[in-house]
Amino acid sequence: MANNKQPIARRCRALDISPAVMGYANKKSTRNPGGTRRKKVSEYGAQLKEKQKVRFIYGVLEKQFRHYYDTASNMKGVTGENMLVLLECRLDNVVYRLGLAKTRRMARQVVGHGHIRVNGKKVDIPSYQVKKGDVITLRERSTQIEAFKALREGTSVLTPKWLTFDAPNLTGTVNELPTRADIDYEVQENMIVEFYSR
């Protein structure tokens, strides 16, 4: 499993995304603001930037991201939207969306360390695709960890409409699959499709 050790604030600034999208509310980088970056970006450069942005947000490597694109292009519907839905349905992203982890990187670690159960079965693969009706819970021993206890004691978690979170039981349910409207950051997925269909 590859680890992404890029500095969050600097990468967010380079890709023009808010650190809040990554789960870091207070991160800022004031180093070289505006800098000496080229003002004019080629069409290829803009497409590449959109691809890198989505890859960085979900913490996916190139080979895996290409696999998501290929899968999405074989599905019915719009390829770009299908790809974003597949990425949103990753187990590590769902754990982050439910509030069981503060960031997607932390969610990936929570899943990898075996804290998560899907429909009562242990799943330690961050890229596992959740389906409608899946119930995500914590391993019984993990409910005693301080970070998860705080959630049970009433910390409010803002979950997207396609998920529900039962804080007292630390249980999340996938009510329906996400749609393009549920993506909460700016992305032009058509540019990613154009990049791969060159």
C-alpha positions as CSV (number, residue, x, y, z in Angstrom):
1,M,0.0,0.0,0.0
2,A,1.6,3.3,-1.1
3,N,1.6,6.3,1.2
4,N,1.1,9.8,-0.1
5,K,3.5,12.1,1.9
6,Q,3.0,15.3,0.0
7,P,2.5,18.5,2.0
8,I,-1.2,19.0,2.1
9,A,-1.4,22.9,2.1
10,R,1.2,23.3,-0.7
11,R,-0.5,20.6,-2.9
12,C,-4.0,22.2,-2.2
13,R,-2.7,25.6,-3.3
14,A,-1.1,24.1,-6.5
15,L,-4.4,22.4,-7.4
16,D,-6.6,25.3,-6.4
17,I,-8.6,23.4,-3.8
18,S,-9.5,24.3,-0.3
19,P,-7.8,22.3,2.5
20,A,-11.3,21.9,4.0
21,V,-12.1,19.5,1.1
22,M,-9.4,17.3,2.5
23,G,-10.7,17.6,6.0
24,Y,-8.1,20.1,7.2
25,A,-10.0,23.2,8.3
26,N,-7.1,25.2,9.7
27,K,-4.3,24.5,7.2
28,K,-2.8,27.4,5.3
29,S,0.3,28.0,3.2
30,T,1.5,31.5,2.8
31,R,4.8,30.6,1.2
32,N,5.3,32.2,-2.2
33,P,1.7,33.3,-2.6
34,G,0.9,33.8,-6.3
35,G,4.5,33.1,-6.9
36,T,6.0,32.9,-10.4
37,R,3.6,30.4,-11.8
38,R,2.8,30.6,-15.5
39,K,-0.5,32.4,-16.0
40,K,-1.5,30.7,-19.2
41,V,-2.2,27.0,-19.0
42,S,-2.5,24.7,-22.0
43,E,-5.6,22.6,-22.6
44,Y,-3.5,19.5,-21.7
45,G,-2.3,21.2,-18.5
46,A,-5.8,22.1,-17.5
47,Q,-7.0,18.5,-18.1
48,L,-4.0,17.1,-16.2
49,K,-4.7,19.4,-13.3
50,E,-8.3,18.3,-12.9
51,K,-7.2,14.6,-12.9
52,Q,-4.5,15.3,-10.3
53,K,-7.0,17.2,-8.2
54,V,-9.4,14.3,-8.0
55,R,-6.6,11.8,-7.5
56,F,-5.2,13.9,-4.6
57,I,-8.6,14.3,-2.9
58,Y,-9.3,10.6,-2.8
59,G,-5.7,9.5,-2.3
60,V,-5.7,7.2,-5.3
61,L,-2.6,6.3,-7.3
62,E,-2.5,6.6,-11.1
63,K,-3.0,2.9,-12.0
64,Q,-6.0,2.6,-9.7
65,F,-7.5,5.9,-10.9
66,R,-7.2,4.7,-14.5
67,H,-9.0,1.5,-13.5
68,Y,-11.9,3.6,-12.1
69,Y,-12.0,5.5,-15.4
70,D,-12.1,2.2,-17.4
71,T,-14.8,0.8,-15.2
72,A,-16.9,4.0,-15.4
73,S,-16.6,4.1,-19.2
74,N,-18.1,0.6,-19.4
75,M,-21.1,1.6,-17.2
76,K,-24.3,3.1,-18.5
77,G,-24.6,6.9,-18.2
78,V,-22.0,9.7,-18.2
79,T,-18.5,8.4,-17.8
80,G,-17.2,11.4,-15.7
81,E,-20.1,11.2,-13.3
82,N,-19.9,7.4,-13.0
83,M,-16.2,7.8,-12.1
84,L,-16.9,10.3,-9.3
85,V,-19.7,8.1,-7.9
86,L,-17.3,5.1,-7.9
87,L,-14.7,7.2,-6.0
88,E,-17.4,8.4,-3.5
89,C,-18.4,4.8,-2.8
90,R,-14.9,3.8,-1.6
91,L,-15.1,2.5,2.0
92,D,-12.4,4.9,3.2
93,N,-14.4,7.9,1.7
94,V,-17.6,6.6,3.3
95,V,-15.9,6.3,6.7
96,Y,-14.7,9.9,6.3
97,R,-18.2,11.1,5.2
98,L,-19.7,9.4,8.3
99,G,-17.4,11.4,10.5
100,L,-15.6,8.3,11.9
101,A,-12.3,9.9,10.7
102,K,-11.3,13.6,10.4
103,T,-9.6,13.2,7.1
104,R,-9.6,10.7,4.2
105,R,-6.0,9.8,5.1
106,M,-7.1,8.9,8.6
107,A,-10.1,7.0,7.3
108,R,-7.8,4.9,5.1
109,Q,-5.8,4.1,8.2
110,V,-8.9,3.3,10.3
111,V,-10.1,0.8,7.6
112,G,-6.6,-0.7,7.0
113,H,-6.2,-1.4,10.7
114,G,-9.3,-3.5,10.8
115,H,-11.6,-1.2,12.8
116,I,-14.5,-1.3,10.3
117,R,-17.2,-3.9,9.8
118,V,-19.5,-3.9,6.7
119,N,-22.7,-5.8,7.3
120,G,-21.0,-7.4,10.3
121,K,-18.0,-8.6,8.3
122,K,-14.4,-7.3,8.7
123,V,-13.3,-5.2,5.7
124,D,-9.8,-3.8,5.8
125,I,-9.6,-2.8,2.1
126,P,-9.9,1.0,1.7
127,S,-11.0,0.7,-1.9
128,Y,-13.9,-1.6,-1.1
129,Q,-17.1,-0.4,-2.9
130,V,-20.1,0.0,-0.7
131,K,-23.5,-0.7,-2.0
132,K,-27.0,0.6,-1.2
133,G,-28.2,-0.9,2.1
134,D,-24.7,-1.6,3.5
135,V,-24.4,-1.0,7.2
136,I,-21.0,0.3,8.4
137,T,-20.1,-0.3,12.1
138,L,-17.0,-0.3,14.3
139,R,-15.4,-3.4,15.7
140,E,-16.7,-3.9,19.2
141,R,-13.2,-3.4,20.8
142,S,-12.7,-0.2,18.7
143,T,-15.7,1.5,20.3
144,Q,-13.6,2.0,23.4
145,I,-11.0,4.2,21.6
146,E,-11.2,7.8,22.8
147,A,-11.7,9.3,19.3
148,F,-14.8,7.2,18.7
149,K,-16.1,7.7,22.2
150,A,-16.4,11.4,21.5
151,L,-18.6,10.7,18.5
152,R,-21.0,8.6,20.7
153,E,-21.3,11.4,23.2
154,G,-23.0,13.7,20.8
155,T,-20.4,15.4,18.5
156,S,-22.6,16.5,15.6
157,V,-21.5,15.0,12.3
158,L,-22.8,16.6,9.1
159,T,-23.4,13.6,6.8
160,P,-24.4,13.8,3.1
161,K,-28.1,12.9,2.3
162,W,-27.1,9.5,0.9
163,L,-25.8,8.4,4.2
164,T,-27.3,8.2,7.8
165,F,-25.2,8.1,10.9
166,D,-26.6,6.7,14.3
167,A,-24.1,8.3,16.8
168,P,-25.2,6.4,19.9
169,N,-24.5,3.1,18.2
170,L,-21.7,4.4,15.9
171,T,-23.5,2.9,12.9
172,G,-23.7,4.3,9.4
173,T,-26.1,3.2,6.6
174,V,-25.8,3.7,2.9
175,N,-29.4,4.8,2.0
176,E,-28.7,5.2,-1.7
177,L,-25.8,5.6,-4.0
178,P,-24.4,9.2,-4.4
179,T,-25.2,11.3,-7.4
180,R,-23.2,14.1,-9.1
181,A,-25.1,16.6,-7.0
182,D,-23.6,15.1,-3.9
183,I,-20.0,16.0,-4.9
184,D,-19.1,18.9,-2.7
185,Y,-16.0,20.3,-4.4
186,E,-15.5,21.9,-7.8
187,V,-14.4,19.6,-10.5
188,Q,-14.8,19.4,-14.3
189,E,-15.0,15.7,-14.8
190,N,-15.4,16.1,-18.5
191,M,-11.8,17.3,-18.7
192,I,-10.6,14.1,-17.0
193,V,-12.6,12.1,-19.6
194,E,-11.0,14.1,-22.4
195,F,-7.6,13.6,-20.9
196,Y,-7.9,9.8,-20.9
197,S,-9.6,9.6,-24.3
198,R,-6.8,11.4,-26.1
